Amino acid sequence: MIILAITLLSSCNQETVGPMGPEGPRGPEGPEGPQGESGYVFEWENVNFTAPDYDYYLSLPDNFESLSSDVALVYLLWDVVDVDGVGTEVWRQIPQTILTEAGTLQYNYDFTMNDVRLFMEADFDMSLLGALDTDNWVVRVVIVPGNFWNSSRVASRDISYEDASALFGLPDLATPTTVLARRN
């Protein structure tokens, strides 16, 4: 009797896989996702970092509705190089750290729902900096909606401008007319 009970119980624990059945009917269509661009880009020219604070505020347009969950990516136009006879923009994402003869210089930013504050930090007296480091910057700010950012489509905040443009469906912007070649 005990052997019969053990045999019956052990046979209940074994998984048997039978032949695959027919495919079921197609499920209902899911909800439509957001339409249009998934990110927004704004550009400022002639941005100058001036003493004593070496910062600059970029106000977001009044008609732009930012959310507390949004994320900002900020890029500086570093150079325009000739590639096969075509001027190609070189954008660097900030924070950006530069080693100078005087020491370490960093371009950085912080972001609120209303503006982006650009600022410079250095381990030396920034009055030693020249116009090459402080004047006539072109800045692009990419605002990424938080729901897009939190999806699996974005792995990190370190995204080149070209990748951000493709990933977030950003419009093409005209190349600025005057660009200074910056430090490497």
PyMOL commands that set and color helices and strands:
alter all, ss='L'
color gray80, all
select helices_A, chain A and resi 2-13+126-128+131-134+146-149+161-168
alter helices_A, ss='H'
color red, helices_A
select strands_A, chain A and resi 40-47+55-59+71-83+86-94+96-99+104-111+115-122+137-144
alter strands_A, ss='S'
color yellow, strands_A
deselect
rebuild
show_as cartoon
